[in-house]
Amino acid sequence: MKNPGFTHLVHPLVADLTTGYIASDVAGVTGNICYAPIVDTSGFWKFSSPSATVNGQTIQRPSGNTAVADTGTTLCLVDSTLCEAIYGAIPGATYAAS
């Protein structure tokens, strides 16, 4: 691949995936694009994730924390601190361990 970039757009009316370049016209990019280097060769788009922001509140992540960009799932694997912050930001949300 000449350029290992990709764009993924999900919208209620349309979905678009491009590989090999950043489709800023399709993605509606209006500001600067932020690039993150891939951490390893596991086959995932894994990158450093030192913090998360939930409802405007920045939550520091453990040293060396990584995240995976996976456009094929809604799965979010996080520790209990971040999980509680996410659920706490959604009115009426409850956590069920099963």
Secondary structure, DSSP 4 states (H G I P E B T S, - for coil): --S--EEEEE-SS-EEEEESS--HHHHT--SPPPP-----SSSSEEEE--EEEETTEEEEPPTT-EEEE-TT-------HHHHHHHHHTSTT------
